Amino acid sequence: LLDEVTSALDPELVADVLGVLRDIAASTDITMLIVTHEMGFARDVSNRVVFLHQGAIEEEGPPEQLFTRSNSARFRQFITA
């Protein structure tokens, strides 16, 4: 469980941390539950994305579905901000 693991890091450290997590995702079968605002990272490494809005699940599914054909106006607004 990783909760905003890159918050308060400078851009170089963010890239390093995300690189380590990408390597773990690619080379192991470890399940990771990651809370993040790094949408590109979430799209690239996730099998499933859950978008929360005001404490409730707004939308969930495979990243390709959410990032290209989202039913949620709030999610579309969030990823384009």
Secondary structure, DSSP 8 states (H G I E B T S, - for coil): -EESTTTT--HHHHHHHHHHHHHHHHH------EE-S-HHHHHHH-S-EEEEETTEEEEEE-HHHHHHH-S-HHHHHHHH-
